[in-house]
């Protein structure tokens, strides 16, 4: 997978939150993908569980804004961003791993309570 394709996936992810478009998120993921958000919690396995997870975030009005440059290596991209919710922001780093078809097969989100910012 080319670097440009990985970066485009990050852009589509950010755009999906801007538009509150669950279909865009569904299109990013492989049917058998796994999402661990945050790392250390029970993972969401399979596209239906993943969509249910994102439906909650989109329903809460979450928006995303990149806070640094994405980094690509191998079949993965890591990117820092802020989740923006009413009354709160959260600094997060996500790592997407892709399959040969260019779909996300693993998303791991790195954040904890210390990354929450009031406002």
C-alpha positions, 0 to 999 in steps of 0.5 A: 500500500502506498503512503498516499493511500494510507494518508488518504485513509486518515483524511477520510476518517477525519472527514467521516467524523466531520460529516457524521457519516457512518458509511464512510467509516464502514468503507474504511474497515475490513469485515473482520477488522478489530478496533481497540479504543483505548488500548487495553480495553475489550476490542470491538471485533467485526464490522457490525461491532465496529460500526456500533462503537462508532455510532455512539461516537458520532451520535455524541457529536465527536469531531476530529482534528489532526494535531500533527503529521501522520507517520507511515511505516510498513502496512500502517499509519500512526496519527495524532489528533484531538477528539473534540466534544462539547466541553472537552477535548482529548489528545489521541494517537491512532494506529491503522494497520491495512490489509492487501486490499487497503482496508483497515484490519486493526485500529488501536487508539492510544489515550488515557484520562490524563489526555483529556482537556477541559473546554 
